[in-house]
Amino acid sequence: MSAVAGVLAQGVDLGRYNSFGFAARAENFVRVESQAQLREAVALARANGWPVLVLGGGSNLVLREQIPGLVIQMAIGGRGAEPVGNDEVRVTLGAGEVWHQSLEWMLEQGYYGLENLALIPGTVGAAPMQNIGAYGVELEQAFESLQALDTETGEVCGFDREACRFGYRDSYFKSGAPGRYIILEVCLRLSQRPRPVLRYQALVDELQVRGLDNPQPVDVFDVVCAIRRSKLPDPAEVGNAGSFFKNPLVSQAHYQQLLQRYPALVAFPAGEGCKLAAGWLIDQCGFKGETRGAVGVYKRQALVLVNLGDGTAAELMCLAQEIVVSVEARFGVTLEMEPRLYPA
């Protein structure tokens, strides 16, 4: 019997392993802390014909009540850095490291460029899958490469930025080959020279309120944390997955049509089109603070759906569909959910 098989558990409640807090139950569950353990777990799943779900922080998932096959909790750690010239440094992080804690560590070391991504929940391995972004910065801007296990061949493969096919909250691992690769470690290229990114107006406004005319990266980090805490509920207190819907991209013509009808429309330039604020659209449809059984829309931010205690994925998806239909009918815009529903 393999070492992994020896610690395999059945019928594990995943309530504490997903940020919604849904009481999903894993048919089989194992925690892996090394590449060798991961290989054994994947081999065990293949031998038994089990589907595999890899869990990091469980912050971008909507879990149904029964999870078939094998759930692998990714706990491969590790942090390292090496200078690469021109005041830059290559930072390598294990996929199981907590993203926010890793960002705190990078700031403490004087490695800058991603401070706008403070307080985003989840693990490092999930960051490139989702191409996490916030307040004018996306992970791909500092991304160099990653290593991933190919579950079909058993080989460890390297991916550079181009191979990852990053998009808006998207990547090759999410939409190109979902489920095939398990990310092991991520390499970032950061600067040792502070260059705060201040494109997001709410961030600029809060820095000015604090009298920070020449903000340092740690100031940006602190303000982003403050803004997020003021708008988003703590998953430890109210189950949620952060932003539930992507901000929809529309053509310039569609944006102008909507702007004529809704002068207060919140939008941002995005290439040749515009990115609409999904939270504003949902709010205009009257959903902010609404509840449906044990789930609802957060009272401070309409973009966040919440589990109020003993909600289920089924209840949440019914509410999400109600929102999608309402926004589509009023604005002619189709919302797309950010979290992954599992099993689909």
C-alpha positions as CSV (number, residue, x, y, z in Angstrom):
1,M,0.0,0.0,0.0
2,S,1.3,3.5,-0.9
3,A,2.0,6.1,1.7
4,V,-0.8,8.2,0.3
5,A,-3.3,5.3,0.4
6,G,-2.3,4.9,4.0
7,V,-3.6,8.3,5.0
8,L,-6.6,8.3,2.6
9,A,-9.8,9.3,4.4
10,Q,-13.4,8.6,3.3
11,G,-16.5,10.7,3.8
12,V,-14.7,13.9,4.8
13,D,-16.8,17.0,5.4
14,L,-15.3,19.8,3.3
15,G,-17.1,22.6,5.1
16,R,-13.8,24.0,6.4
17,Y,-12.1,23.5,3.1
18,N,-14.3,25.8,1.0
19,S,-14.9,29.5,1.7
20,F,-18.6,29.3,1.2
21,G,-18.7,26.8,4.1
22,F,-21.0,24.4,2.2
23,A,-21.2,21.0,3.9
24,A,-20.0,19.0,0.9
25,R,-18.7,15.5,1.6
26,A,-15.7,14.0,-0.2
27,E,-15.9,10.3,-1.2
28,N,-12.1,10.1,-0.7
29,F,-9.7,12.8,0.7
30,V,-6.0,13.1,1.0
31,R,-3.6,16.0,1.9
32,V,-0.3,16.2,-0.1
33,E,2.8,18.1,1.0
34,S,5.2,17.0,-1.6
35,Q,5.5,16.3,-5.3
36,A,6.0,12.6,-4.5
37,Q,2.8,12.4,-2.5
38,L,0.9,14.2,-5.2
39,R,2.1,11.7,-7.8
40,E,1.0,8.8,-5.6
41,A,-2.4,10.4,-5.1
42,V,-2.9,10.9,-8.8
43,A,-1.8,7.4,-9.6
44,L,-4.2,6.0,-7.0
45,A,-7.1,8.0,-8.5
46,R,-6.2,6.8,-12.0
47,A,-6.0,3.2,-10.9
48,N,-9.5,3.4,-9.4
49,G,-11.0,5.5,-12.1
50,W,-11.7,8.4,-9.7
51,P,-12.3,12.0,-10.8
52,V,-9.9,14.3,-9.1
53,L,-10.6,17.7,-7.4
54,V,-7.6,19.7,-6.2
55,L,-8.4,22.0,-3.3
56,G,-6.2,24.9,-2.3
57,G,-8.1,27.4,-0.2
58,G,-11.4,26.5,-1.7
59,S,-12.1,30.2,-2.3
60,N,-13.2,29.9,-5.9
61,L,-15.5,26.9,-5.7
62,V,-19.1,26.2,-5.3
63,L,-19.3,22.6,-4.0
64,R,-22.3,20.4,-4.4
65,E,-23.3,18.1,-1.4
66,Q,-21.5,15.0,-2.7
67,I,-18.0,15.1,-4.2
68,P,-17.1,11.8,-6.0
69,G,-13.7,10.4,-6.5
70,L,-10.7,11.9,-4.8
71,V,-10.2,15.3,-3.3
72,I,-6.6,16.3,-3.0
73,Q,-5.8,19.1,-0.6
74,M,-2.7,20.9,-2.0
75,A,-0.2,21.7,0.7
76,I,3.1,21.8,-1.1
77,G,4.9,24.8,0.5
78,G,8.2,26.6,-0.1
79,R,9.4,30.2,-0.6
80,G,12.6,31.3,-2.3
81,A,14.1,34.2,-4.2
82,E,17.1,35.0,-6.3
83,P,18.3,38.3,-7.9
84,V,18.1,38.5,-11.7
85,G,19.6,41.9,-12.3
86,N,18.3,45.4,-12.9
87,D,16.9,45.6,-9.4
88,E,14.7,42.6,-10.1
89,V,14.2,39.3,-8.2
90,R,12.7,35.9,-9.1
91,V,10.4,34.7,-6.4
92,T,9.4,31.0,-6.3
93,L,6.4,29.9,-4.3
94,G,5.0,26.4,-3.6
95,A,1.4,25.9,-4.8
96,G,0.1,25.3,-1.3
97,E,1.3,28.6,0.1
98,V,-1.4,31.0,1.2
99,W,-1.5,33.9,-1.3
100,H,-2.0,36.7,1.1
101,Q,0.7,35.5,3.5
102,S,3.1,35.1,0.6
103,L,2.4,38.6,-0.4
104,E,3.1,39.8,3.1
105,W,6.4,38.0,3.0
106,M,7.3,39.5,-0.4
107,L,6.7,43.0,0.9
108,E,8.8,42.3,4.0
109,Q,11.7,41.2,1.8
110,G,11.4,44.3,-0.3
111,Y,9.9,42.6,-3.4
112,Y,7.3,44.8,-5.1
113,G,4.7,44.8,-7.9
114,L,1.8,42.8,-6.6
115,E,0.7,44.8,-3.5
116,N,-2.6,45.6,-5.1
117,L,-3.5,42.0,-4.9
118,A,-3.6,42.0,-1.1
119,L,-6.2,40.0,0.8
120,I,-7.2,37.9,-2.2
121,P,-8.2,34.6,-0.6
122,G,-6.8,31.2,-1.8
123,T,-3.4,29.6,-2.4
124,V,-0.6,30.4,-4.8
125,G,-1.4,27.5,-7.1
126,A,-4.9,28.9,-7.8
127,A,-3.5,32.4,-8.6
128,P,-2.4,31.8,-12.2
129,M,-5.4,29.5,-12.9
130,Q,-7.7,32.4,-12.3
131,N,-5.2,35.1,-13.3
132,I,-6.2,36.9,-10.1
133,G,-6.4,40.7,-10.3
134,A,-7.6,43.7,-8.4
135,Y,-7.2,47.5,-8.2
136,G,-5.5,47.8,-11.6
137,V,-3.0,44.9,-11.4
138,E,-3.2,41.3,-12.6
139,L,-0.9,38.4,-11.7
140,E,0.3,38.0,-15.3
141,Q,2.0,41.4,-15.1
142,A,4.6,39.8,-12.7
143,F,4.3,36.2,-13.8
144,E,7.4,34.5,-15.2
145,S,6.7,30.7,-15.2
146,L,5.2,27.8,-13.4
147,Q,5.7,24.0,-13.0
148,A,2.8,21.7,-13.2
149,L,2.2,17.9,-13.1
150,D,0.5,16.5,-16.2
151,T,-2.0,14.0,-14.8
152,E,-2.2,12.2,-18.1
153,T,1.5,11.6,-18.7
154,G,2.9,11.9,-15.2
155,E,5.5,14.4,-16.4
156,V,6.3,17.8,-14.8
157,C,5.9,20.5,-17.4
158,G,7.1,24.1,-17.5
159,F,4.8,26.9,-18.7
160,D,5.9,30.5,-19.5
161,R,3.6,33.4,-19.6
162,E,2.6,32.9,-23.3
163,A,1.9,29.2,-22.7
164,C,-0.5,30.1,-19.8
165,R,-2.7,32.0,-22.2
166,F,-3.8,34.5,-19.6
167,G,-7.1,36.4,-20.0
168,Y,-9.5,38.2,-17.8
169,R,-9.9,35.9,-14.8
170,D,-8.8,33.1,-17.1
171,S,-5.9,30.9,-18.2
172,Y,-5.1,27.8,-20.2
173,F,-5.5,25.7,-17.0
174,K,-9.0,27.0,-16.4
175,S,-10.5,26.9,-19.9
176,G,-7.9,25.3,-22.2
177,A,-7.2,22.1,-20.4
178,P,-9.3,22.1,-17.2
179,G,-8.3,19.4,-14.8
180,R,-5.3,18.0,-16.7
181,Y,-2.5,20.0,-15.0
182,I,-1.9,20.4,-11.2
183,I,0.3,23.4,-10.5
184,L,3.3,22.7,-8.3
185,E,5.1,26.0,-8.0
186,V,4.9,29.5,-9.4
187,C,7.8,31.9,-10.3
188,L,7.2,35.6,-10.3
189,R,9.5,38.5,-11.3
190,L,9.3,41.4,-9.0
191,S,11.1,44.7,-8.5
192,Q,13.2,45.8,-5.6
193,R,12.4,49.4,-6.6
194,P,9.0,50.7,-5.5
195,R,6.6,51.5,-8.4
196,P,3.1,51.7,-7.0
197,V,0.3,51.2,-9.5
198,L,-2.4,53.8,-8.8
199,R,-4.8,53.4,-11.7
200,Y,-7.9,52.6,-9.6
201,Q,-9.7,55.7,-8.4
202,A,-11.0,54.3,-5.1
203,L,-7.4,53.4,-4.2
204,V,-6.2,56.9,-5.1
205,D,-9.0,58.5,-3.1
206,E,-8.3,56.5,0.0
207,L,-4.5,57.3,-0.2
208,Q,-5.3,61.0,-0.4
209,V,-7.7,60.8,2.6
210,R,-4.8,59.3,4.5
211,G,-2.5,62.1,3.4
212,L,-0.2,59.8,1.5
213,D,1.0,61.9,-1.4
214,N,4.0,59.7,-2.1
215,P,2.7,56.2,-1.1
216,Q,5.0,53.3,-0.7
217,P,4.1,49.7,-1.6
218,V,3.2,48.9,2.0
219,D,0.8,51.9,2.0
220,V,-0.9,50.5,-1.1
221,F,-1.1,47.1,0.5
222,D,-2.6,48.5,3.7
223,V,-5.2,50.6,1.8
224,V,-6.2,47.7,-0.4
225,C,-6.7,45.6,2.7
226,A,-8.8,48.3,4.3
227,I,-11.0,48.8,1.2
228,R,-11.6,45.1,0.7
229,R,-12.5,44.6,4.4
230,S,-15.0,47.5,4.1
231,K,-16.7,45.9,1.1
232,L,-16.3,42.2,1.4
233,P,-17.3,39.8,4.2
234,D,-14.7,37.7,6.0
235,P,-15.3,34.1,4.8
236,A,-14.6,32.9,8.4
237,E,-17.7,34.9,9.5
238,V,-20.0,34.8,6.4
239,G,-19.4,32.2,3.7
240,N,-18.5,33.6,0.3
241,A,-16.1,33.4,-2.6
242,G,-15.5,37.1,-3.1
243,S,-16.7,38.4,-6.4
244,F,-19.2,35.9,-7.8
245,F,-19.5,37.3,-11.3
246,K,-17.0,38.6,-13.8
247,N,-17.3,42.2,-14.9
248,P,-18.7,41.8,-18.4
249,L,-16.9,43.1,-21.4
250,V,-19.1,44.9,-24.0
251,S,-18.4,46.7,-27.3
252,Q,-18.0,50.5,-27.3
253,A,-21.3,50.7,-29.2
254,H,-23.2,48.7,-26.6
255,Y,-21.6,50.8,-23.8
256,Q,-22.7,54.0,-25.5
257,Q,-26.3,52.7,-25.9
258,L,-26.4,51.8,-22.2
259,L,-24.8,55.1,-21.1
260,Q,-27.6,57.0,-22.9
261,R,-30.2,55.1,-20.9
262,Y,-28.2,55.0,-17.6
263,P,-26.0,58.0,-17.2
264,A,-24.6,56.7,-13.9
265,L,-23.4,53.5,-15.5
266,V,-20.1,52.4,-14.0
267,A,-17.6,51.1,-16.5
268,F,-13.9,51.0,-17.3
269,P,-12.0,51.1,-20.6
270,A,-10.9,47.6,-21.8
271,G,-9.1,47.4,-25.1
272,E,-11.5,48.4,-27.9
273,G,-14.5,48.0,-25.6
274,C,-15.6,48.6,-22.0
275,K,-15.7,46.5,-18.8
276,L,-19.0,47.1,-16.9
277,A,-19.2,46.9,-13.2
278,A,-21.2,43.8,-12.5
279,G,-21.9,44.8,-9.0
280,W,-23.6,48.0,-10.2
281,L,-25.7,46.1,-12.7
282,I,-26.9,43.7,-10.0
283,D,-27.5,46.5,-7.6
284,Q,-29.7,48.3,-10.2
285,C,-31.8,45.2,-10.5
286,G,-32.5,45.4,-6.7
287,F,-30.6,42.4,-5.5
288,K,-28.3,44.0,-2.9
289,G,-29.2,42.6,0.5
290,E,-31.7,40.2,-0.9
291,T,-32.0,36.7,0.6
292,R,-33.3,33.4,-0.8
293,G,-33.6,30.9,2.0
294,A,-30.1,30.4,3.6
295,V,-28.2,32.3,0.8
296,G,-28.3,35.9,-0.3
297,V,-26.5,38.9,-1.8
298,Y,-24.2,40.8,0.5
299,K,-25.7,44.0,1.8
300,R,-22.5,46.1,1.2
301,Q,-21.5,44.7,-2.2
302,A,-24.0,43.2,-4.8
303,L,-21.2,41.3,-6.5
304,V,-20.8,39.0,-3.5
305,L,-23.2,36.1,-2.9
306,V,-23.2,34.7,0.6
307,N,-24.0,31.5,2.6
308,L,-26.0,32.7,5.6
309,G,-25.5,29.6,7.6
310,D,-26.7,26.3,6.3
311,G,-27.1,27.1,2.6
312,T,-26.4,24.7,-0.3
313,A,-24.9,24.9,-3.7
314,A,-28.4,24.3,-5.2
315,E,-29.8,27.3,-3.4
316,L,-26.9,29.5,-4.4
317,M,-27.1,28.5,-8.1
318,C,-30.8,29.3,-8.2
319,L,-30.1,32.8,-6.9
320,A,-27.3,33.2,-9.3
321,Q,-29.5,32.2,-12.2
322,E,-32.2,34.7,-11.0
323,I,-29.6,37.4,-11.1
324,V,-28.3,36.5,-14.5
325,V,-31.8,36.5,-16.0
326,S,-32.6,39.9,-14.5
327,V,-29.4,41.6,-15.6
328,E,-29.8,40.1,-19.1
329,A,-33.4,41.3,-19.4
330,R,-32.6,44.9,-18.2
331,F,-29.2,45.6,-19.7
332,G,-28.8,43.0,-22.5
333,V,-25.6,41.8,-20.8
334,T,-24.9,38.2,-19.8
335,L,-23.1,37.7,-16.5
336,E,-20.6,34.9,-16.1
337,M,-19.8,33.4,-12.7
338,E,-16.2,33.4,-11.5
339,P,-16.3,30.4,-9.1
340,R,-16.3,26.9,-10.5
341,L,-19.3,24.7,-9.8
342,Y,-18.2,21.2,-8.8
343,P,-19.3,18.7,-9.9
344,A,-20.5,20.7,-12.9
